[in-house]
C-alpha cells in the first residue's frame, strides 16, 4: 500500500472512533440522569480503576496497553465533565458558601498591616483604602492573620508576590492554614533606597539591613560592595533599627518614605535592579464574601501522588474555557515530596463555567479550598 491508501484507512477508522465516542457520551448522559435521580457522586475512583485495568488487558502489547490507559483516562475525564455540566443544567448547582456583594464595606473598617510606619504594606493599604483609614501594624504576617481571625481587624494587607523576587511563600501557607479569604488586591511600584544616618556616606557602610526579598531585588547593587547583609522581618523595621542605633556603618534598604519617617538620609536611590519592580498585595478578610464584579479566583488543592494527577485537575480549566493565570506549589507539611498547588484563574463565582470547574475539582482533588474571588 502507498501512503495515500494507508491514510484513507486511518480516516475510516477515525470516523468509526468518533461515531463510537458519541454513542458512549450519549450513554454517559443517561448515567448522569441516573446519578441526578439518586444523588450519586459523578467521580467513582474504584470503578474507574477497574475499567482502566480491564481495557489495558485487552491490548496486545505493553506499549499499546500503556497508550490505551492514557486514552481511556481522557475519555473518562471527558465523560465526567459532561456529567458535571448536566448536573448544573438540571439545577444541581455547586454549593459555594460565599456571599456576593456590590462593594466592600470599608467605611468604618480597621486594617492591619505587617511591619512598622513606612512599610510598603502601609503604602498599599492607603492606596486601596485611602489616607484616612483606621489602621495598626503588627510584627509578623501570622499576627496579621490572627488579628483578622480574632476580630480586632476587619482587613489585612499582605504582600504575596514581587515581580522580581517571586512569591512570598509564607503568605501562601497562611492562606491555606487560616479561614481568611482574599477580597481584593493592590499592586504598587517598588523603589528601594539605601538609607543611612545623617552624615553617613556610602564608603562608611559595613552592614545593610532589609527584608530578604528586598535584598534579593537589590542583589546587583549589593554585589558591587563588600557589605554584610542582614535579613529583617520588614523594610521599615530595618530603617527604624538603623535610626535608633545611629551607627554610620549601618544602612537600610527601604522606601524613601520610610527614611523620612525615621530621619534617615538617602545615600542611593533606585538600588533595586529592575525598573519595573512591583509588589502585589492581597486584601484579606475573615468573611466569605466576593464582589459581584470580581474577575479573579484563587484556589488551592492537593492531588494524589500519581502520574498525571495534576494534568487531570488542570483539564477542568481547559474544558470550561477558563484562563489560568498562575500556578504555584508549596510542600505539604509532614509529607515529604508531596505538594499543595495554588492556582489563580479568571472568573467569578457566579459564572456557570466556574461552578462546573470547581465541582469537578472538589470531587477529584484532595482538600480543595477557595481562597477568594476578587
BELUR-V551148 format. One record per residue. RES is the residue in one small letter. PSI is psi as a letter, one per 30 degrees, with the letter a starting at -180 (999 if undefined). Layout:
<<RES/PSI> <RES/PSI>>
This chain:
<<x/k> <x/l> <x/e> <x/e> <x/e> <x/e> <x/e> <x/e> <x/e> <x/e> <x/e> <x/e> <x/e> <x/e> <x/e> <x/e> <x/e> <x/e> <x/e> <x/e> <x/e> <x/e> <x/e> <x/e> <x/e> <x/e> <x/e> <x/e> <x/e> <x/e> <x/e> <x/e> <x/e> <x/e> <x/e> <x/e> <x/e> <x/f> <x/h> <x/k> <x/l> <x/e> <x/j> <x/j> <x/e> <x/e> <x/e> <x/e> <x/e> <x/e> <x/e> <x/e> <x/e> <x/e> <x/f> <x/e> <x/f> <x/f> <x/l> <x/f> <x/l> <x/e> <x/e> <x/e> <x/e> <x/e> <x/e> <x/e> <x/e> <x/e> <x/e> <x/f> <x/e> <x/e> <x/e> <x/e> <x/e> <x/e> <x/e> <x/e> <x/e> <x/e> <x/e> <x/e> <x/e> <x/e> <x/e> <x/e> <x/f> <x/g> <x/g> <x/i> <x/k> <x/k> <x/j> <x/j> <x/h> <x/k> <x/k> <x/k> <x/l> <x/e> <x/l> <x/k> <x/j> <x/g> <x/e> <x/g> <x/k> <x/k> <x/k> <x/k> <x/l> <x/k> <x/b> <x/l> <x/k> <x/f> <x/l> <x/e> <x/e> <x/e> <x/e> <x/e> <x/e> <x/e> <x/e> <x/e> <x/f> <x/l> <x/f> <x/g> <x/k> <x/k> <x/l> <x/l> <x/l> <x/l> <x/e> <x/l> <x/e> <x/e> <x/e> <x/e> <x/e> <x/e> <x/e> <x/e> <x/e> <x/f> <x/g> <x/f> <x/k> <x/e> <x/l> <x/k> <x/j> <x/k> <x/k> <x/f> <x/k> <x/k> <x/f> <x/e> <x/f> <x/a> <x/l> <x/j> <x/e> <x/e> <x/e> <x/e> <x/e> <x/e> <x/e> <x/e> <x/e> <x/l> <x/h> <x/l> <x/k> <x/k> <x/f> <x/l> <x/l> <x/k> <x/k> <x/k> <x/k> <x/k> <x/j> <x/k> <x/l> <x/j> <x/k> <x/l> <x/l> <x/k> <x/f> <x/l> <x/l> <x/e> <x/f> <x/f> <x/k> <x/f> <x/k> <x/k> <x/k> <x/l> <x/k> <x/e> <x/e> <x/e> <x/e> <x/e> <x/f> <x/g> <x/e> <x/e> <x/e> <x/e> <x/f> <x/f> <x/k> <x/i> <x/k> <x/k> <x/k> <x/k> <x/k> <x/l> <x/f> <x/k> <x/e> <x/e> <x/e> <x/e> <x/e> <x/e> <x/e> <x/e> <x/e> <x/e> <x/f> <x/g> <x/k> <x/f> <x/f> <x/k> <x/l> <x/k> <x/j> <x/a> <x/l> <x/e> <x/e> <x/e> <x/e> <x/e> <x/e> <x/g> <x/h> <x/l> <x/k> <x/j> <x/e> <x/k> <x/l> <x/h> <x/f> <x/k> <x/f> <x/k> <x/f> <x/g> <x/k> <x/l> <x/k> <x/k> <x/k> <x/k> <x/k> <x/k> <x/l> <x/f> <x/k> <x/i> <x/l> <x/k> <x/k> <x/f> <x/g> <x/k> <x/g> <x/k> <x/k> <x/k> <x/l> <x/l> <x/l> <x/l> <x/l> <x/k> <x/i> <x/l> <x/k> <x/f> <x/e> <x/e> <x/e> <x/e> <x/e> <x/f> <x/f> <x/e> <x/e> <x/e> <x/e> <x/g> <x/h> <x/k> <x/j> <x/k> <x/f> <x/k> <x/k> <x/l> <x/k> <x/k> <x/k> <x/k> <x/k> <x/g> <x/i> <x/k> <x/g> <x/k> <x/l> <x/k> <x/k> <x/k> <x/k> <x/k> <x/l> <x/k> <x/l> <x/k> <x/f> <x/f> <x/k> <x/e> <x/e> <x/e> <x/e> <x/e> <x/e> <x/e> <x/e> <x/e> <x/e> <x/e> <x/e> <x/f> <x/l> <x/k> <x/h> <x/k> <x/k> <x/k> <x/f> <x/l> <x/k> <x/999>>
